[in-house]
Amino acid sequence: MNILALDQGTSATKALLVGPGGEVLGRGEVPVRTRSVGESGVEADPEELLESVLAAGAATLAAAGAPAHAVALANQGETVLAWDRATGTPLTPAIVWQDRRAASVCERLAGRALELAAITGLPLDPYFAAPKMTWLRENLTTGGVVTTTDTWLLNRLGAGYVTDAATASRTMLLDLDGVTWSPAACAAFGLDPAELPTVADCACIVGETSSFGGDLPIAGIAVDQQAALLAERCLAAGDAKCTYGTGAFLLVTTGDSAARSSCGLSSSVAWRLSGAATYCLDGQVYTAGAAVRWLADLGVLEAPASLDAVAQTVPDAGGVIFVPALAGLGAPHWAPGARGVFTGLHLGTQRGHLARAVAEGIAASVALLARAAAGDLGAPLASLRVDGGLTRSRLLMQAQADVLQRPVLIYRSPDATALGVAALARLGVGDAGSLAEALGPAELEEVVEPAISADFAAERIVAFQSVTDLALGL
C-alpha cells in the first residue's frame, strides 16, 4: 500500500509517496510564505497553505508515476485561524506559531500559570495555540470557529471536524492526563470546549479525500515534531531527537507517564494509538533555519545553503557569540520579549565569523534544552537523533556534537516528519500489525562524534549563557 504523506510546515509543504517497504517513490515540495506584522506578528494565508498541500501532493504522485492508497497529514502544531464551518471559508489569516501578539493574554493570565501548567503540561506562553485563539477572538473576529490549521485543512480535504491528540496537547486546552478538553483551561481562555474539534487517535481513519485521485482514506494525523520523534524510532523513555527546520525542536520520549517538567520544558502527547497515549518532553529554539535565512536576507550569505561555505572561510567564530532570539526565547526561558544578540564584534569580524556564530548559537541553544531534559529524566541523554533540512550543514552538526559531548545520529532522510505520519497512516488502515512494523528498520546516514574536550565545551556553554542573560534583559 502506498501512503501519500503531507507535511504542511512553516516555510514549505513537503509530500512523499511512501511504498509498502518504506521506500520513497516520489517527492514534492511547494514553498509557502509568512509575513511579519509589526515587531511580533507572523501570519500566513490559509488558502495558500491548502493550495500548497494540493500542489505538493499532485507533484509527488506525478513524480512517482504511481497511485496513493491512503493519505496522512502532519501540521505545524500551534498555528491557528478562524473559519466558517458551513463553508470552510477562512475568516482570518493563519496566526503562525512564531507570532507573539498574544503576550498580553498571557500577562493577563499570569496568576493562573501554575494551574494551567498542572492541567495541560505547558507553560503559559504565546507560542501555544490557546493564547493566540483568545487574541484572535479579541482582535480579529468573533465569527466562525477557531482551531489549529490541521482541523481546517482536514475539513477542506474531506475529513470531519477533528484534530489529533498530539496536536490537541499543544493548544494549552487539553487535560494532559485524560487527553480530553479541559473545561477549566478553556474557561481561562474564554473558549467553549463544545466548539472544539473531536480529539482522535493519531492512527485511525478520520475521513476520505478525493483531492488526490479516487476516494482515499485519511488515516494518519499528527503534529510535525511528534511525527518526527516517531520516525526516528524514539519509542523508549529517554530516546531523544531534534528537528532542525524553521526552528529547532528537541523532544524526549517519556513513555506512558505524563510527567511535568521541573526544568522549564513542556510536556505533551507524543502520539495516541488505540486510546493509549505516549508522552514526551519538548523544548524549542524558535529561530534556527529562520536565523540562517535572516543571514541570507541581510546578504551575509548568498543563500541559506551556503552557510558552511561561508563559515569555513575562517577557522573559528573569532570571539563572536550569537543568541538566536529573533522571535523571543522558548524553553527553558519562556521569554517572548527577548531579542537576538551578537556580541564580540570588532573591526576584524568577517562574514564567516557571523555564520559560524549563528551555527554555534543554534547548537548551544539545543544543548541547553538537552541539559534541561537530563534534569527531568535524572540522567543525561545517551545520544541525540537529528533530522530536518539544517542537518545538511555538517558545520552545525559538528558544533552540536561538540557542545553536547554526545554522539549526534543523523537520520537518513530530511523528511522524518512525513515518514512518521506515513507510518501512522499505514497502521491506521491496518496495513501493519504494529508500530514497529509500520516504521520498518531505522537508517542512519552518519554519526558525528564530539571533536573538542569536555572542558572546552563547558567554556562555550558558559559564554553562551552569559550572552543569553543579556538577551533576556533587553
ROKE-267392 format. One line per field, with one value per atom (N, C-alpha, C): residue in one letter; y, x, z. Coordinates in steps of 0.1 Angstrom, whole numbers, m for minus. Atoms other than C-alpha are relative to their C-alpha. Layout:
N
timi	A|...
v	Y|...
u	X|...
w	Z|...
***
This chain:
474
timi	M|M|M|N|N|N|I|I|I|L|L|L|A|A|A|L|L|L|D|D|D|Q|Q|Q|G|G|G|T|T|T|S|S|S|A|A|A|T|T|T|K|K|K|A|A|A|L|L|L|L|L|L|V|V|V|G|G|G|P|P|P|G|G|G|G|G|G|E|E|E|V|V|V|L|L|L|G|G|G|R|R|R|G|G|G|E|E|E|V|V|V|P|P|P|V|V|V|R|R|R|T|T|T|R|R|R|S|S|S|V|V|V|G|G|G|E|E|E|S|S|S|G|G|G|V|V|V|E|E|E|A|A|A|D|D|D|P|P|P|E|E|E|E|E|E|L|L|L|L|L|L|E|E|E|S|S|S|V|V|V|L|L|L|A|A|A|A|A|A|G|G|G|A|A|A|A|A|A|T|T|T|L|L|L|A|A|A|A|A|A|A|A|A|G|G|G|A|A|A|P|P|P|A|A|A|H|H|H|A|A|A|V|V|V|A|A|A|L|L|L|A|A|A|N|N|N|Q|Q|Q|G|G|G|E|E|E|T|T|T|V|V|V|L|L|L|A|A|A|W|W|W|D|D|D|R|R|R|A|A|A|T|T|T|G|G|G|T|T|T|P|P|P|L|L|L|T|T|T|P|P|P|A|A|A|I|I|I|V|V|V|W|W|W|Q|Q|Q|D|D|D|R|R|R|R|R|R|A|A|A|A|A|A|S|S|S|V|V|V|C|C|C|E|E|E|R|R|R|L|L|L|A|A|A|G|G|G|R|R|R|A|A|A|L|L|L|E|E|E|L|L|L|A|A|A|A|A|A|I|I|I|T|T|T|G|G|G|L|L|L|P|P|P|L|L|L|D|D|D|P|P|P|Y|Y|Y|F|F|F|A|A|A|A|A|A|P|P|P|K|K|K|M|M|M|T|T|T|W|W|W|L|L|L|R|R|R|E|E|E|N|N|N|L|L|L|T|T|T|T|T|T|G|G|G|G|G|G|V|V|V|V|V|V|T|T|T|T|T|T|T|T|T|D|D|D|T|T|T|W|W|W|L|L|L|L|L|L|N|N|N|R|R|R|L|L|L|G|G|G|A|A|A|G|G|G|Y|Y|Y|V|V|V|T|T|T|D|D|D|A|A|A|A|A|A|T|T|T|A|A|A|S|S|S|R|R|R|T|T|T|M|M|M|L|L|L|L|L|L|D|D|D|L|L|L|D|D|D|G|G|G|V|V|V|T|T|T|W|W|W|S|S|S|P|P|P|A|A|A|A|A|A|C|C|C|A|A|A|A|A|A|F|F|F|G|G|G|L|L|L|D|D|D|P|P|P|A|A|A|E|E|E|L|L|L|P|P|P|T|T|T|V|V|V|A|A|A|D|D|D|C|C|C|A|A|A|C|C|C|I|I|I|V|V|V|G|G|G|E|E|E|T|T|T|S|S|S|S|S|S|F|F|F|G|G|G|G|G|G|D|D|D|L|L|L|P|P|P|I|I|I|A|A|A|G|G|G|I|I|I|A|A|A|V|V|V|D|D|D|Q|Q|Q|Q|Q|Q|A|A|A|A|A|A|L|L|L|L|L|L|A|A|A|E|E|E|R|R|R|C|C|C|L|L|L|A|A|A|A|A|A|G|G|G|D|D|D|A|A|A|K|K|K|C|C|C|T|T|T|Y|Y|Y|G|G|G|T|T|T|G|G|G|A|A|A|F|F|F|L|L|L|L|L|L|V|V|V|T|T|T|T|T|T|G|G|G|D|D|D|S|S|S|A|A|A|A|A|A|R|R|R|S|S|S|S|S|S|C|C|C|G|G|G|L|L|L|S|S|S|S|S|S|S|S|S|V|V|V|A|A|A|W|W|W|R|R|R|L|L|L|S|S|S|G|G|G|A|A|A|A|A|A|T|T|T|Y|Y|Y|C|C|C|L|L|L|D|D|D|G|G|G|Q|Q|Q|V|V|V|Y|Y|Y|T|T|T|A|A|A|G|G|G|A|A|A|A|A|A|V|V|V|R|R|R|W|W|W|L|L|L|A|A|A|D|D|D|L|L|L|G|G|G|V|V|V|L|L|L|E|E|E|A|A|A|P|P|P|A|A|A|S|S|S|L|L|L|D|D|D|A|A|A|V|V|V|A|A|A|Q|Q|Q|T|T|T|V|V|V|P|P|P|D|D|D|A|A|A|G|G|G|G|G|G|V|V|V|I|I|I|F|F|F|V|V|V|P|P|P|A|A|A|L|L|L|A|A|A|G|G|G|L|L|L|G|G|G|A|A|A|P|P|P|H|H|H|W|W|W|A|A|A|P|P|P|G|G|G|A|A|A|R|R|R|G|G|G|V|V|V|F|F|F|T|T|T|G|G|G|L|L|L|H|H|H|L|L|L|G|G|G|T|T|T|Q|Q|Q|R|R|R|G|G|G|H|H|H|L|L|L|A|A|A|R|R|R|A|A|A|V|V|V|A|A|A|E|E|E|G|G|G|I|I|I|A|A|A|A|A|A|S|S|S|V|V|V|A|A|A|L|L|L|L|L|L|A|A|A|R|R|R|A|A|A|A|A|A|A|A|A|G|G|G|D|D|D|L|L|L|G|G|G|A|A|A|P|P|P|L|L|L|A|A|A|S|S|S|L|L|L|R|R|R|V|V|V|D|D|D|G|G|G|G|G|G|L|L|L|T|T|T|R|R|R|S|S|S|R|R|R|L|L|L|L|L|L|M|M|M|Q|Q|Q|A|A|A|Q|Q|Q|A|A|A|D|D|D|V|V|V|L|L|L|Q|Q|Q|R|R|R|P|P|P|V|V|V|L|L|L|I|I|I|Y|Y|Y|R|R|R|S|S|S|P|P|P|D|D|D|A|A|A|T|T|T|A|A|A|L|L|L|G|G|G|V|V|V|A|A|A|A|A|A|L|L|L|A|A|A|R|R|R|L|L|L|G|G|G|V|V|V|G|G|G|D|D|D|A|A|A|G|G|G|S|S|S|L|L|L|A|A|A|E|E|E|A|A|A|L|L|L|G|G|G|P|P|P|A|A|A|E|E|E|L|L|L|E|E|E|E|E|E|V|V|V|V|V|V|E|E|E|P|P|P|A|A|A|I|I|I|S|S|S|A|A|A|D|D|D|F|F|F|A|A|A|A|A|A|E|E|E|R|R|R|I|I|I|V|V|V|A|A|A|F|F|F|Q|Q|Q|S|S|S|V|V|V|T|T|T|D|D|D|L|L|L|A|A|A|L|L|L|G|G|G|L|L|L
v	m12|0|12|m12|34|11|m11|63|13|m13|99|8|m7|117|15|m14|155|7|m8|177|14|m15|212|8|m7|233|15|m15|269|6|m6|276|m8|8|248|m12|13|218|m10|11|186|m12|12|154|m11|12|119|m11|13|88|m11|10|61|m14|13|25|m10|9|m6|m4|3|m12|12|m12|24|8|m6|33|13|m13|69|m2|2|65|13|m13|102|11|m11|136|13|m13|171|10|m11|204|13|m13|237|10|m10|268|7|m9|289|12|m13|324|4|m7|340|15|m15|378|5|m6|398|12|m11|422|7|m7|448|m8|6|436|m15|13|405|m9|8|393|m8|8|365|m7|5|355|m8|7|332|0|1|329|m14|14|298|m6|6|293|m4|4|293|m13|13|266|m12|11|245|m3|2|251|m7|6|241|m15|14|208|m7|6|201|m1|m1|211|m10|9|192|m15|14|160|m4|2|163|m2|1|168|m13|13|138|m12|11|115|0|0|127|m5|4|122|m15|14|87|m8|8|76|m12|11|55|6|m5|59|0|1|66|m9|8|43|5|m7|64|13|m13|99|2|m4|112|15|m14|148|4|m6|164|15|m14|200|8|m9|230|0|1|225|11|m11|259|11|m10|279|m1|0|289|10|m9|306|m2|1|313|m3|4|298|m4|3|292|m15|14|256|m4|4|257|0|m1|268|m3|2|262|12|m12|298|6|m6|313|14|m13|344|9|m7|354|m6|7|349|m11|9|320|7|m6|332|m10|10|314|m2|3|297|9|m10|323|13|m13|351|2|m3|368|11|m10|392|m4|4|371|1|m2|380|7|m7|404|m9|10|375|m8|7|356|8|m9|386|1|m1|389|m13|12|352|m5|4|351|m6|6|344|m14|14|311|m9|7|300|m14|13|272|m9|9|259|m5|4|258|m10|9|241|m14|13|214|m7|7|207|m4|2|210|m5|4|203|11|m10|236|13|m14|269|10|m11|300|8|m7|314|2|m3|330|m10|10|302|m10|10|278|6|m4|279|8|m6|289|15|m14|324|7|m5|330|0|1|318|11|m11|343|13|m13|371|2|0|363|4|m3|364|15|m13|397|11|m10|414|m1|2|399|m3|4|382|m8|9|366|m11|9|347|m14|13|310|m7|7|286|3|m2|289|m13|13|259|1|1|249|m4|1|247|m15|14|208|m2|3|208|6|m6|233|m7|7|215|m13|13|181|2|m3|196|3|m4|211|m12|12|178|m11|9|160|m8|6|148|7|m6|156|12|m11|183|m6|8|167|5|m2|171|m13|12|145|3|m2|140|8|m7|152|15|m14|185|6|m6|190|3|m2|187|13|m12|218|12|m12|241|7|m5|246|0|2|235|m15|15|197|m4|6|179|m11|9|161|m15|14|131|m7|7|124|1|m3|136|3|m6|154|15|m14|191|3|m4|207|12|m12|229|11|m11|248|8|m7|256|8|m7|265|13|m11|288|11|m10|306|8|m7|315|5|m5|324|m8|9|294|m11|10|269|m13|13|233|m7|6|224|4|m5|244|m5|6|225|m13|12|196|m13|13|159|m4|4|146|m15|13|115|m6|7|89|5|m4|95|m9|10|63|m5|4|60|7|m6|68|11|m12|103|6|m4|107|m4|3|104|13|m12|128|m5|3|129|9|m10|155|m5|6|131|m13|12|106|m10|9|84|5|m4|84|m8|6|78|3|m2|73|9|m8|99|m7|10|76|3|m4|93|15|m15|127|2|m3|142|14|m12|174|m4|3|177|m6|4|173|m14|14|142|m10|9|126|m3|2|131|m8|8|117|m15|13|86|m6|5|83|m4|3|83|m11|11|54|3|m4|73|m6|7|47|m3|3|41|13|m11|65|4|m5|87|1|m2|85|14|m14|120|3|m4|137|15|m14|173|2|m3|185|15|m13|215|5|m6|234|15|m14|269|3|0|264|m14|13|236|m5|5|213|m13|12|188|m7|7|161|m13|12|132|m8|9|103|m3|3|97|m12|12|66|4|m2|63|10|m10|89|14|m14|125|8|m7|138|15|m14|176|4|m4|193|9|m9|209|8|m6|222|10|m10|246|m6|6|221|m1|3|214|m15|14|181|m2|2|168|m15|13|138|m2|3|122|m6|6|100|m8|8|82|m11|12|47|m8|9|27|5|m6|51|1|m1|48|10|m11|79|m4|m1|80|15|m14|112|4|m5|134|13|m13|164|7|m7|191|14|m14|224|5|m7|249|11|m12|272|6|m5|294|4|m4|306|m8|8|280|2|m3|278|14|m13|311|10|m8|326|0|2|312|8|m8|327|15|m14|360|5|m4|360|2|m1|354|13|m12|382|12|m11|405|1|0|395|m6|6|378|m14|12|345|2|m1|342|m7|7|317|m8|8|296|m12|12|266|3|m3|285|2|m2|285|m6|7|260|6|m6|275|13|m13|310|m2|2|297|m6|6|277|9|m9|308|5|m3|313|m12|12|288|m1|0|298|12|m11|323|14|m13|349|7|m6|355|5|m4|363|m10|9|348|6|m4|348|m8|6|341|1|0|331|3|m4|350|10|m10|367|0|1|356|m3|3|355|m13|13|326|m9|10|294|m7|7|267|1|0|268|14|m14|306|5|m4|313|16|m15|350|5|m5|362|13|m13|396|1|1|385|4|m4|398|m7|6|383|9|m7|393|m5|2|394|7|m7|401|m4|3|401|6|m5|421|10|m9|440|3|m4|456|m12|12|422|m10|10|404|m1|3|388|m7|7|372|m14|13|338|m1|0|347|0|m1|357|m13|12|325|m11|10|303|3|m3|322|m4|4|316|m15|15|278|m4|4|276|5|m5|297|m10|10|272|m12|12|243|2|m2|258|1|m1|266|m14|14|229|m7|6|218|4|m4|238|m7|8|220|m14|13|187|m1|0|197|1|m1|206|m14|13|172|m10|8|155|2|m3|173|m7|6|160|m15|15|124|m5|5|122|m6|5|112|7|m7|128|m9|8|118|m8|8|90|4|m5|105|8|m8|128|m4|3|117|13|m13|146|m2|m1|154|14|m13|183|6|m6|205|5|m5|220|m10|11|186|m1|0|191|8|m8|216|m8|8|194|9|m9|225|1|0|227|m13|13|190|m2|2|190|9|m9|221|m6|6|202|m11|11|171|5|m6|193|5|m6|212|m10|10|182|m10|10|160|m14|12|132|m2|3|114|6|m5|131|m10|10|105|6|m7|120|m10|9|104|1|1|93|10|m9|114|13|m13|151|1|m1|143|m10|9|125|2|m3|142|m7|7|129|m15|14|94|m5|4|93|0|0|103|m10|11|78|m13|12|51|m1|0|62|m4|4|60|m15|15|25|m8|6|15|2|m4|33|m7|7|15|m15|14|m19|m7|5|m23|m5|4|m30|m5|5|m50|6|m7|m29|12|m12|4|m3|3|m12|m5|5|m30|12|m12|3|8|m8|21|m7|7|m6|3|m2|m5|14|m13|27|0|m1|40|13|m12|64|4|m4|85|1|m3|94|2|m3|95|10|m10|127|0|0|124|13|m13|153|0|m2|167|10|m8|190|m6|6|183|5|m3|184|14|m13|214|12|m10|234|2|0|225|8|m7|237|15|m14|270|7|m5|275|3|m1|269|11|m11|293|13|m12|320|3|m1|314|4|m3|315|15|m13|348|10|m9|364|m2|3|347|9|m9|366|14|m14|398|1|0|388|1|0|382|14|m13|417|11|m10|435|4
u	8|0|9|m7|13|m7|5|9|4|m4|8|0|m2|23|3|m1|18|5|m6|39|m2|3|24|8|m9|52|m1|0|60|5|m6|81|m3|3|70|m9|7|47|7|m7|65|m9|8|50|9|m6|62|m10|7|47|8|m8|59|m6|4|58|m1|3|49|13|m13|86|6|m6|91|8|m8|108|m8|6|101|m1|3|85|0|1|81|0|m2|87|m5|3|73|1|m1|77|m4|5|59|3|m2|71|m12|10|48|6|m5|52|m7|5|48|3|m3|46|0|m2|57|m10|10|31|6|m7|49|12|m11|75|m2|3|57|m10|10|31|6|m3|36|m12|12|8|3|m1|2|m14|13|m26|m5|5|m47|m2|3|m57|13|m13|m20|5|m4|m14|m7|8|m42|5|m4|m31|14|m14|5|m2|3|m9|m5|5|m28|11|m10|1|11|m11|27|m4|5|5|0|1|m1|13|m13|35|7|m6|45|m5|6|21|5|m5|32|15|m14|69|1|m1|62|m6|7|40|m7|7|21|m11|11|m12|2|1|m18|m12|11|m40|m5|5|m42|8|m6|m33|3|m4|m15|3|m2|m12|7|m7|13|m2|3|8|10|m9|26|m2|2|11|m8|6|4|m5|6|m8|m15|14|m44|m7|8|m72|m14|15|m109|m6|6|m131|m15|14|m167|m2|2|m177|m9|10|m206|7|m6|m184|15|m15|m148|8|m7|m140|8|m7|m112|m5|5|m123|12|m12|m88|12|m12|m52|3|m5|m34|10|m9|m17|11|m11|17|5|m5|33|10|m10|61|m6|7|35|1|m1|40|m11|9|10|m9|8|m8|7|m7|18|m9|9|m8|m10|9|m32|7|m8|m5|3|m2|3|m13|13|m34|m3|3|m35|12|m12|m1|m3|3|m18|m5|5|m32|10|m10|1|2|m3|8|m12|12|m28|m1|1|m28|12|m11|7|m3|3|m6|m10|10|m36|5|m3|m20|14|m14|17|8|m6|25|2|m2|40|m9|8|19|8|m9|34|m8|7|21|4|m3|38|m11|10|10|m13|12|m24|m10|11|m48|1|m1|m34|m2|2|m34|m15|14|m70|m8|7|m81|4|m4|m61|m8|7|m77|m15|14|m112|m1|1|m105|4|m5|m88|m4|3|m99|m15|14|m133|m6|7|m159|m8|7|m173|6|m5|m169|6|m7|m147|14|m15|m111|7|m7|m89|15|m13|m54|m2|2|m47|m3|3|m49|m14|15|m86|m6|5|m93|5|m5|m71|m7|7|m86|m14|14|m121|m1|0|m112|3|m3|m98|m11|12|m130|m2|2|m125|m10|9|m147|6|m5|m142|8|m9|m112|14|m15|m77|5|m5|m53|5|m3|m43|13|m13|m7|m2|2|m18|m8|8|m45|8|m8|m19|9|m8|m1|m9|9|m31|0|2|m30|m14|14|m66|m3|3|m62|5|m4|m62|10|m10|m29|m2|2|m37|m12|12|m72|0|0|m64|m14|13|m97|0|1|m106|m3|2|m103|m10|9|m133|7|m7|m111|10|m9|m84|m8|8|m110|m6|6|m127|10|m11|m94|2|m3|m90|m13|13|m127|m5|3|m132|m10|10|m161|5|m5|m149|m10|10|m182|3|m3|m168|13|m13|m135|m2|2|m130|2|m2|m131|15|m14|m98|1|m1|m88|13|m13|m61|9|m8|m31|0|1|m36|m14|14|m72|m6|6|m94|m9|8|m109|m8|7|m124|6|m5|m119|2|m2|m105|1|m1|m109|9|m9|m82|12|m13|m55|m3|3|m74|m8|8|m103|m4|4|m117|10|m11|m87|m2|1|m88|11|m10|m71|2|m2|m56|11|m11|m26|1|0|m26|8|m8|m1|7|m7|17|14|m12|50|11|m12|76|m2|3|59|1|m1|57|15|m14|95|6|m4|100|m2|4|82|9|m8|101|14|m14|134|1|1|122|4|m2|123|m12|11|100|1|m2|116|3|m2|117|15|m13|148|6|m4|151|m3|2|156|4|m3|156|m1|1|160|m2|3|144|5|m5|162|m7|7|138|0|1|125|5|m6|131|7|m6|149|m8|10|127|6|m5|141|m11|10|117|7|m5|124|m13|11|100|1|1|88|m9|8|66|m15|14|31|m3|1|38|m1|1|26|7|m8|54|1|m1|55|15|m14|89|2|m5|107|12|m12|134|m3|3|115|m5|5|104|m16|14|68|m2|4|50|m12|11|28|m3|3|12|10|m8|37|m8|10|11|m10|10|m21|m4|4|m28|m10|11|m60|m3|4|m68|11|m11|m34|10|m9|m12|14|m14|26|4|m3|41|14|m14|72|2|m4|90|6|m6|100|4|m5|118|3|0|121|11|m8|146|m8|10|122|7|m6|147|13|m12|172|2|m1|167|m4|4|149|12|m11|181|10|m9|202|m6|6|177|1|m2|179|13|m13|216|1|0|210|m8|7|184|8|m9|210|12|m11|235|12|m12|259|3|m1|252|m7|6|245|m14|13|217|2|m1|209|9|m8|226|15|m14|259|6|m5|262|14|m12|290|12|m10|309|5|m4|309|7|m6|317|14|m13|346|11|m10|364|8|m7|375|1|m2|389|m9|9|365|m8|10|339|7|m7|366|m5|5|350|m14|14|316|m10|10|286|m13|14|250|m10|12|218|m11|10|191|m14|12|163|m8|6|149|m15|14|114|m3|1|119|7|m6|132|m11|9|112|6|m5|122|15|6|137|m3|1|135|m15|13|100|m1|m1|108|m4|4|87|6|m6|102|15|m14|138|3|m4|157|14|m13|186|12|m12|221|13|m13|255|9|m11|285|13|m13|322|4|m3|321|12|m12|353|2|m3|368|5|m4|382|m10|11|349|m4|3|341|m13|12|311|1|m2|325|m2|2|326|m15|15|289|m7|6|280|3|m3|299|m7|7|284|m14|14|249|m1|0|256|2|m3|272|m11|11|244|m12|11|218|4|m4|238|0|0|243|m14|14|206|m6|5|198|7|m7|224|m6|7|207|m13|13|174|3|m4|192|4|m4|206|m13|13|170|m7|6|158|7|m8|186|m4|5|174|m13|13|139|1|m1|150|8|m9|176|13|m12|203|2|m3|220|m5|3|209|12|m11|229|5|m3|228|m12|11|207|m2|3|190|m5|3|186|m6|6|166|m3|3|155|10|m8|169|14|m13|197|10|m10|212|10|m9|228|12|m11|251|9|m9|280|7|m6|294|m10|9|262|0|1|261|12|m12|297|0|2|290|m9|9|261|6|m7|281|10|m10|308|m6|5|287|m9|7|265|10|m9|295|m6|7|274|m1|1|271|m13|12|247|m2|4|229|m9|7|219|m9|10|187|2|m3|190|m8|8|161|m3|4|155|m15|14|118|m6|5|113|m14|14|80|m9|9|64|1|m1|78|m7|6|65|m15|14|30|m5|3|31|m2|0|38|m13|12|8|m12|10|m14|0|m1|m2|m6|6|m11|m15|14|m44|m9|8|m56|2|m1|m45|10|m10|m16|13|m11|8|m7|5|2|5|m6|23|7|m7|40|14|m13|74|0|2|62|m3|3|48|12|m12|81|10|m11|104|13|m13|141|5|m6|159|12|m12|185|7|m7|212|10|m10|233|14|m13|261|m1|m1|272|11|m10|290|4|m5|312|6|m6|324|15|m14|357|8|m6|365|m1|0|372|m13|11|345|2|m3|363|m3|2|362|m15|14|326|m7|6|317|3|m3|335|m9|9|314|m14|13|282|m1|0|291|0|m1|300|m14|13|267|m10|10|247|1|m2|262|m6|6|251|m15|14|217|m6|5|213|m1|2|219|m12|11|193|m13|12|168|m3|2|174|m3|3|168|m15
w	0|0|0|1|m10|8|m8|15|m5|3|4|13|m13|34|m3|2|35|13|m12|59|m3|2|60|10|m9|75|m1|0|81|m12|12|51|m13|11|28|4|m1|23|m8|6|16|m1|2|3|m4|5|m1|m3|2|m16|5|m7|6|m3|4|m6|12|m11|14|8|m7|23|7|m6|35|m11|10|2|m5|5|m11|m16|15|m46|m7|6|m52|10|m10|m36|m6|5|m40|11|m10|m22|m6|4|m25|11|m11|m6|3|m5|15|6|m5|27|13|m12|61|m2|0|66|14|m13|95|1|m3|111|12|m11|132|5|m6|156|4|m6|169|m7|7|144|m11|11|120|m6|6|96|m13|13|66|m6|8|40|1|m1|49|m14|13|12|m7|6|2|7|m6|28|m6|7|13|m14|13|m22|m1|0|m13|3|m3|2|m13|12|m30|m11|11|m53|3|m4|m33|m2|2|m33|m15|14|m70|m7|5|m78|4|m5|m57|m8|7|m74|m15|13|m108|m1|0|m99|2|m3|m86|m12|10|m115|5|m7|m90|8|m8|m71|15|m15|m34|4|m5|m14|13|m13|18|1|m2|29|15|m13|60|0|m1|72|13|m12|96|m1|0|107|9|m7|122|15|m15|157|6|m8|172|m8|9|142|m1|m2|144|m10|9|123|4|m1|124|m13|12|98|1|0|88|m2|1|95|m12|10|70|m14|13|40|m1|0|51|m3|3|43|11|m11|64|3|m4|83|5|m4|94|m7|3|84|10|m9|99|9|m10|131|3|0|129|14|m13|159|5|m4|159|5|m4|165|15|m14|198|5|m3|198|12|m12|225|13|m13|251|10|m9|265|7|m5|270|11|m10|289|12|m12|311|8|m7|320|8|m7|330|9|m7|348|13|m13|381|0|2|367|m7|7|351|6|m6|376|m1|1|375|m14|14|337|m4|2|336|6|m6|360|m8|8|338|m14|14|304|m3|2|309|m7|8|291|8|m7|304|m7|6|298|m9|9|267|m13|13|234|m11|10|215|m2|1|222|m6|8|205|7|m7|232|1|0|238|m13|13|201|m4|2|199|7|m8|226|m6|6|210|m13|13|176|3|m3|192|4|m5|209|m10|9|180|m15|14|147|m4|3|147|11|m9|169|m8|8|140|m2|4|130|12|m10|149|m1|0|159|4|m2|156|m5|6|147|m15|14|110|m5|5|108|m1|0|116|m12|12|88|m12|12|63|m2|0|72|m5|4|68|m15|14|34|m9|8|23|0|0|32|13|m13|68|9|m9|98|7|m8|124|11|m9|141|1|m1|154|7|m6|167|15|m14|204|2|m2|199|m3|3|182|11|m11|208|12|m12|235|m1|2|220|1|m1|225|13|m13|262|5|m4|264|3|m2|268|14|m12|301|m4|5|296|5|m5|318|m6|5|305|m15|14|269|m5|3|268|2|m2|265|15|m14|299|1|m2|309|7|m8|334|m9|9|308|m11|10|282|6|m6|306|3|m3|315|m13|13|278|m7|5|273|m12|11|249|4|m3|247|m5|5|247|m10|10|228|m14|13|199|m6|4|197|m7|7|174|8|m7|183|0|m2|196|m4|5|176|2|0|177|m11|11|155|m11|10|136|m1|2|125|m12|11|96|5|m4|101|m11|11|67|m13|14|29|m7|9|4|m15|15|m34|m7|5|m38|m8|6|m50|m8|9|m72|8|m7|m61|14|m14|m25|9|m8|m3|15|m15|35|5|m7|56|14|m10|82|10|m9|99|2|m3|116|12|m11|139|m1|1|148|m5|8|129|9|m8|157|6|m6|173|m11|11|138|m2|2|135|11|m11|170|m3|3|159|m12|12|125|5|m5|144|10|m8|164|15|m14|197|8|m5|212|15|m14|246|8|m9|276|0|0|273|m14|14|235|m4|3|221|m14|14|187|0|3|174|m15|14|142|m3|3|126|m13|11|104|1|m3|107|14|m14|144|2|m4|162|12|m9|183|6|m6|208|8|m6|220|6|m7|245|4|m4|249|15|m14|285|2|m2|279|3|m3|293|12|m11|320|m5|4|315|11|m9|336|m3|2|342|2|m1|337|12|m10|366|m5|6|343|m12|10|320|m13|12|293|0|0|282|m2|0|284|m9|10|255|m2|5|240|m12|12|216|m11|9|200|8|m6|209|m10|8|195|7|m6|202|14|m12|230|11|m10|248|m4|4|249|5|m4|249|0|m3|262|m3|2|256|7|m4|269|m12|11|245|3|m1|241|m14|13|213|m1|4|196|m12|10|176|m13|13|150|m2|4|136|m15|14|99|m3|2|102|2|m3|116|m12|12|87|m12|11|62|3|m4|81|m4|4|75|m16|14|38|m5|3|37|2|m2|51|m9|9|25|5|m6|49|m8|8|30|m14|13|m7|0|m1|2|13|m12|33|m2|2|17|0|0|17|14|m14|55|2|m3|56|m8|8|27|5|m5|42|14|m13|77|m1|1|65|m5|4|53|12|m12|89|9|m7|114|13|m12|143|0|0|153|4|m3|163|12|m12|197|m1|2|182|6|m6|201|m5|4|188|8|m6|207|m10|10|182|6|m6|200|m9|10|168|1|m3|178|14|m14|215|4|m4|236|6|m6|243|12|m12|267|0|m13|292|6|m5|295|m1|2|281|1|0|273|m13|14|243|m3|3|247|m3|2|244|m15|13|214|m4|5|193|3|m4|203|m7|4|186|10|m8|209|m5|4|204|m14|14|171|1|1|161|m14|13|131|m9|7|121|m3|2|121|m14|14|88|m1|2|73|5|m5|82|15|m15|119|3|m3|118|m3|4|100|10|m10|125|13|m12|154|0|1|142|1|m1|138|14|m13|172|10|m9|188|0|1|175|8|m6|187|15|m15|222|6|m5|225|1|m1|217|12|m11|242|14|m12|269|2|m1|261|4|m3|263|15|m14|297|9|m7|309|0|1|296|10|m9|316|14|m14|347|3|m2|343|0|1|334|11|m10|361|m6|6|336|m13|13|306|m12|12|271|m5|5|256|m13|14|221|m4|6|200|m15|14|168|m6|6|144|m15|13|112|m4|5|91|m10|10|64|4|m4|85|4|m3|92|m12|11|58|3|m4|75|9|m8|87|11|m10|105|12|m11|126|7|m7|133|8|m8|144|13|m11|166|10|m9|181|8|m7|189|10|m9|204|13|m13|229|8|m7|237|7|m4|242|0|3|229|m15|15|195|m5|8|170|m11|10|149|m11|10|116|m8|7|102|m15|14|66|m8|8|53|7|m7|60|2|0|57|11|m10|90|4|m3|97|m9|10|65|2|m2|71|13|m13|107|m2|2|97|m10|10|68|8|m8|94|8|m7|114|m9|9|83|m3|3|75|11|m12|110|0|0|107|m9|10|76|2|m2|90|m9|9|66|8|m8|95|13|m13|127|12|m12|150|m5|4|151|m5|5|147|m14|13|116|m10|8|102|m3|1|108|m8|7|94|7|m7|102|m1|0|111|m9|8|87|3|m3|98|m12|10|74|5|m6|97|15|m14|133|2|m3|144|14|m13|174|4|m5|196|m4|4|184|9|m9|213|14|m13|250|8|m9|277|6|m6|293|m10|10|261|m3|2|255|11|m11|290|0|1|284|m10|11|252|6|m5|271|10|m10|300|m7|7|275|m7|6|256|10|m10|288|5|m5|298|m10|10|265|m1|m1|268|11|m11|301|m5|5|282|m9|9|256|9|m9|285|6|m6|298|m10|10|265|0
***
